[in-house]
Amino acid sequence: MDQQPTLRTLLGRRDLHLSLVGTEDALPAGALERPLRWVHNSDLTDPTPFLADDLALLTTGTQFADGDAAGTADYVRRLVDRGVVALGFGTDVHRSGIPAELAAICAEAGLPLFEVPYGTPFLAVARAHSEAIAAQAYARRTWALETQRALSVAALRPRGLESTLTELSRRLDCWVGMYDAAGQLAHEHPAGGSSPAVAGAASDLLARGGSANRVVEERDAAHTLLTVGRAGHLRGVVAIASGSLDPETRTVVTSVIAMAGLSLEQSEQLARSRRRLHRQLLASLLSDDPTLARRVLGSLPPAPVIVAVAAGERQGAVSEWWERRQGSPPVFLADSGDGLVMCLAADDAPVLDELSARVGVRIGASAPEEYAGFSRAHAQALTALRRGGGGTSVARYAESAEASVLAAFATDEARLIAESRLAPLRRHDARDHAELERSLRVWLEHDTRLEPAAAALGVHRHTLRTRIAQASEILGADLGSFPARAELWATLRTAGD
């Protein structure tokens, strides 16, 4: 961006032949870089009542009395206190050269002093600076118009809001970030410019709920934060790594804030419509018929698919993660009363682990299924989610399928029946210090083969045969038949140890 005209700009005009008295090194740091608002001339002993801040004063020196160092010092002090940027002395009009005591006092006060030669009228100096101000204003207006055009083009690109903010960053040549309504950094350019202080200030503005802006000072940097959206319904905060914005820049930023608010409002409306549509398509998929969903969406993730359900209050964050993830696999998302339902190709299932870790959400995932078994896959995902307990990992139905049938029957009522069925056997073992129940378990675990089961128990096969016969009599069951053995196995597993 073009800078405001400064004292250095004025002294650099070769046609004016102005020259700095002394060296720049002897002046305070940045003395020549101060913005120069105007150039005025006066030979009054005290012109300060008629001066403005950030002004260069020109004089021919008629107000200085020879040998009056104290009066000269008071004159310079008043100029410094008034905020005068520099003093220009017109030589060879009333005095030959610049008085030595004036040069010394200006140097001591840190006030830049420059010579205006006899051939350069004060009017020429004032006009030159006026032209510089006009040129700077024209350049800033031109910059603002070009920037507005560039931002309008950026807004038409895919992901228009992000493109607009990136273009704004380039045009301002500074970091620009966008925090969403939850206070999370949604976009930044260039990367890595955010900080805890800026993020905290953004969250505070959002919590207050009113339209506002704030400047955050952090070490040697300053950030300007501006809310997006209307009071009571804020959509986010835009942060700019600049503590001061000139009128042209503020106009550009204001237009970006308005565009961002409109874009987010439209996005929210589209998102609501999309969620309603996807809920209806989910109902169609749960009928195990993907025809309607394919017709409406154009395509679905290729089968076989994994159906996953994300539980908890982070469903919005899950949706945003899918939208922002570069190179995401095709996925179908839909809200439901059980959580956010996700459908993706079975080959892409590992991405669920990344999602769970990044967002901090618990997910239940089905075994691979065709779309004709979508409802079954959905039920599997819910079952895996319930069995997965707490935490933020992915619970996969396939990993718990080994005990799924018996676990499904392991209700309190079933356990009570199983324990009652085994009670006579357990009373016998407790009374006689026998191991009939354990012997039955080991025998069944070895597919009812006597030799390996007896070896595992450390007894002779005839001893094991006698124990099985005794247990069969106590339980009143013919363990020579498969149904009786299957029922006994289920009873043992349900009752537990």
N, C-alpha and C positions, 0 to 999 in steps of 0.2 A: 504493500500500500504506500502511496505517496505520503511523505511527511509534511507537516506544516512548515511554512517558511521560518527559518531560524536566523540568528545573527550571523552564523557562518554563511548562510545563503546570501545575505545582503553583502557581506564583505567579499564574497566570491564574485560579485558582478564586476567584471573587468572594465566595463565602460564607465564606472563611477570612480575608479582609481582610489578607493578607500583603503586605508592601511591601519592595521592594529598597532597600537603603541605598546611596546614591550613584547614579551613572548607569551604564547598560549600556555606554556608550562607553568608560568607564574600565576595563572588564574585558577579559580576553583574548578574542579573537575566538572565537565559538561557545561561550562559557562557559555560557550559558543553554540551549544545545541539547544538552548532554551527557545521555545516557540516565540516568535516576534509578532505581536498582535498589530502594532502600528508604529509609524515614525512621526514624531512631532518636533517642532522647534520652538525654543523660547529662550530669551535672555533675562528672564525675571530672576531676581535673587532667590525667590522661593516659588517655583512653578508647580510644586506638588499638588496643590488643590485642584489643578486643571489637568492632571495626568491620570492615565489608567494603568493597570498592571500590565506587565510584559510589553513594555513600550521602549523604543529607543529614542532618546532625547538629543536633539541637535542644538548647538549653541555657538555663538561667535565670541563669547567670553567677555562681553561688555560689563557684566555684573561682578567680575572679579577685580578687587582692588589689589594693586601691587603690594606684596609683602603681607597680605592678610591671610596667613596660613590657616588661622582659626576659622575665619569666615568660609574659606574654601572647604575645610574639613566638615563644617556644619552643612554646607551645601551638598556635598557628596553623601553624607550620612542620611540626609533627608531623601535623596534619590534612592538609595539602597532600601531604606525603610518602606518607601512607596512601591517597591517592586520593579523599578526601572531596570531593564535588561542591560543597557549599555549607554554610554555617553559619547556623542560624536562632536568633535571640535572643528569648526570651520576656521582654517588658518588664513593669515594674510588679509583678513577683512578689517578687524580692529587691532589684532595682535599678530606679530610675526612669530609663527610657530606656536607650540603648545606650552603654556607655563609649566616649568619644572615641578613646582609644588603641587599643581593639579595632577600631573602624571604620577607623582609619588603617592599622593593621598588616594587616588583611584586604585593604584596597585595594592596599597595596604588594605583598602576596603574590599578588594576582590571585584571591583566594578570594571568591566571591559571599557577601555577608552580607545577610540579610533579617530584618525585624522580625516577630515573632509577637505581636500585641496581647494584652492581658490577657484579653480576652473569648474568645479562641480557644484551647481546650485543645490540648496537644500531641497527645493521642489523636485529636482531630478531624483534625489535619494528617496523622497517620500513616494514619488510616482513609481519608481522601480519596485519598491516594496509592495505597493498597491497592485501592480501588475503581477507580482509573484503570488499574492494572495488570490487574485482572480484566476490565475493559471492553476493554482493548487485546488481551488474550489471547482473549477471546470474539470480537472483531472479526477477529483473525488466523485463528482456527479457522473462522469463518464464511467468510472470504475463501478459505481453503484448500478448503472443501467446495464453494463456488460455482465456484472455478477447476477443481476436479476434474471437476465436472459439465460445465463448458464444454469442457474438453479431451476428455471422452468423446464429446460431441456432434461436436466437430471431427474426431475420429478416424473417424467414420462417413461423413464427406464424401468425395467423389472426391479422390484423392491425399491420403489421410488423414494420413500422416506430416507432409507439408508444412503441411497445415491445422492440425495439432496444434502444431507449432513456431511458426507464426504467431500462434496464439491464446495460447501461452505468452508470446511477446514482448509482446503487448498487455496481458496480465494483469500481467506484471512491469514493464511500461513501460520496457523496455530492449531493446537489440539481442540477437537470438538467431540463431546460425548453426549449420548442420550440415555437417560435412566428411565425405565418403565414405571408404571403406576405402583409397582411393588418396591421401587427403589433399587432394582437390579440394573446393572449396566447392560443395556440392550445393543448399543452400537457405539463405536469410537473410531476416530481416525486422527492421527496414526495410532497404532496399537500401543498400549502401555502408558497412556497419559493420565489415567485416573489415579486417585489416591483415597485413602480412608477419610481424610478430611472433606474432600469434595463429595464423596459418596454419602457421608454422614449428613452434610448440609442438604443434599438433595432429598434424603429421607425425611429430614426435619421439615423441609418446605412441603413435601407431600402430606406429612402428618398434620400440618396446620390446615391444609385444605383450601387455602385462598390463593388467588392469582398474585404472584409476587416475583421479585427478583432480588438477588443477593450477591455481594462480592465477598469471596472467601480468600483471605490472605493466608498464605502458607509459605513460610521461609521467604525466599526471594521471588516467589510467584504469586499471582493473583488470578482467580477464576471468577467469571461472571455466570451466575446461574439464573435461568428464567423458566418459570413453570409453563407447562403446555396444557391447554384445556381451560374450561371455565371453573370458577370458584365452586367448590363443593363436588366437583366431578373432574379432578385433575387426571390427565393421561400420562404425565411424566414430567421430566425436567431436562432441559438442554443446558449443558455446561460448556463454556468457552474459556480457553486458557488466555484470557486477557482481562485485566482489571478495569480498563476504561475503553469505552466505545464512542467514537466520534459520531456526529449526527447521521452521516451517510451509512456507516457500519451498523448503527442501531436500526436504521430503516430497513436495511437488508435482513438483519437478524429478526426483526419484528415480523417481516414477511415469512421467514422460514418458520417461526413459531406458529404463525397462523396456518401455514401449509401443514405443519406437523400435526396441529390439533385437528384440522379437517381430515387429514389422512388417517389418523388414529381413530377418529370417530367413525369414518366410513369403514375402516377395517373391522371395528368392533361390530358394526351393523352387519357386515358381510359374514363375520365369524359367527354371529348369532344365527343367521340364516343357514349357514353351512352346517352348524351343529344340529339344527332342527332337521335338515335334510338327511344328515348322516344317521340320526337316531331312527328315522323312518327306514333308511336303507338297512340299518342293523336289524330291525324287526324282520325285514325281508330275508336277510341272510340267515337269521335264526330259524327260518322255515326250511332251511337247507336248499334254497333255490337262489343262485346268484344272478339270475337273468336280469332282474330289474336293476340291481346295483351296477352290473356291467353296462346296461343300456344308458343309465344316467351318468356314470363316471367315465365311461369309455373303456376303462380297463380296471382290473383288480390285481393285487400281487399274485404272481403265478403259483399254482398249486404244485405240490402240497403246501399247506400253510400252517403257521402257528397262530393260535389265538391267545392273546395275553390280556390280562386285566390289571390295571394299576389302581391301587386303593389309596385312600387318604385324601388330604386336602391339597395335594400337589399336582392335581390333574391338569390345571392350567399351565404349570411349569413344564409338564411332560409334553403337552401340545406345542409349546413354544420351542422346546428342545428339538423336536422333530422338524419344525419349520426352519430353524436356524442352522441345523447341522448340514454342513457341506457334504454333498455326495450321499445323502441318506438313501437307503433302499426304499422302493415303493412300499407304502403303508396305508392302510385304511384305519381311520380313527373315528370313534363315535362315543358320545357320552351315554351312560346308562345308570340306572339306580345302583348297580353293583360296583361302579367305578368306570374309568376310561378304558374302553375296549380297543385293542390294537390287533390288526390282522396283517401279517407279513409273511413273506416266503420262508419256508423252513430253513433254507440255506442262509438266510439273514438273521436267524435267531440269536447268534452271539451278540448282536448289537444291543439286545435287551440288558445284558450285563453292564455295558457302558452307560446306558440310559439310567439304570438303577443307581449306579455309583455317582454319576454326575448330578442327578436331580435329587437323590436321596429319597427314593420311593420304593415301596414294596410291590412286587409284581408276581402274579401267578401265570404260568405259561402251560399250554396244552402240549400234547404229543402232536406230531405232524398228521394232518387230516386233509382230505379233499373237501371241496366246498359242499358236497352232498352230506358231509358229516360236520358241518359248521356248528350246529347246536350242540353236538356231542363235545366238540373241541372247546366250546364256550363253557360248558359244564365242567370239563376237566380243568380249565384255567381257574374257575371259581373254587373248585375243590383243592387245587394246589395252593391257591392263595390262602384258603382257610387253614390248611395244614402247615403252611410255611411259618406261621407264628408271627412274631414281631421282626424288627430289623428292616433293612433296606436292600435285601438280596432278591434274587429271582428264584422262586420256588417252581420247579418243573414237575409236571404231573408224571412224566415218564420215570423220573427218579424215585417216586414213591409208589409206583404201580405194583411193586413186588408184594406189598402187604395190603394192597388196596381193597380186595374183596373182604378178607377177614377183618381188616380195620373198619370197613364200613359197617360190619355187623357187631362190632365191639361196643355196643351200647351198655348203659348201666343195667338194663334189664337182662341183656344177654350174659353179662358177667355174673349176675346173680344166679341165673339158671345153671351156668357152667360150674360155678362154685358149689351149688347144691348137688349137682350131678356127681361131683368128685368128692363130696364130703365123706361118704363111707370109706372110700379108699384112703383119704388123708387121715381119718381117725384111726384106721388100722395101722398105717405107717407110724403115726405118732405113738400109738400104744405099744406096738411090738418092735419099734425101731427098725422097721423094714423100709425098703426102697422100691415099692411097687410102682408108684407114680413115676419116679425117675426112670425106672426100667422100661415102662411103657413109652415114655418120651424118646429115649435113646433107640428103642426098637423101631418106632415109627420113623424117626429121623434117618434110620438105615434101611428104609423101604421094607420093613418087617423081615429082614434077613437075620437069622439067628447068629451065624458065625461072626460077622463084623460087629453086630450090636453087643454080643457077649464080650468080645475083645475090648470094645470101648468101655464096657462096665467093669471089666477085670474079673469076670465070672465065667463058669463053664456054660456051654450052650444048654445043657440039660437044666441047670439052675435057672437060666433065663426062661426056658420053656415052662418050668414049674411056676415062676412068678407071673407069667402072662396068664396061665390057666387060673391061678388064684385071683388075679385082678379081674379076670372075666367073670368069675363067679360072684365076686363082691359087687361089681357094677351091674351084674345081671345082663351082660351083653355078649353076643357071640362074635368074638373078635376074629373069627375065621372068615368073615365076609367083608368085602370092600366097603359097603355102606356103613357098617358099624365102625370100621377102622377110620373112615373119613370123618364120621361124626365125633369119634374120640379125639382125633387130631384137632378138629375145630374147637372142641371143648377145652382141651389143654391149652391151646393158643389164646382162647378168649379169657380163660380164668387166670392165666399168668402163673408165675411161680408161687 
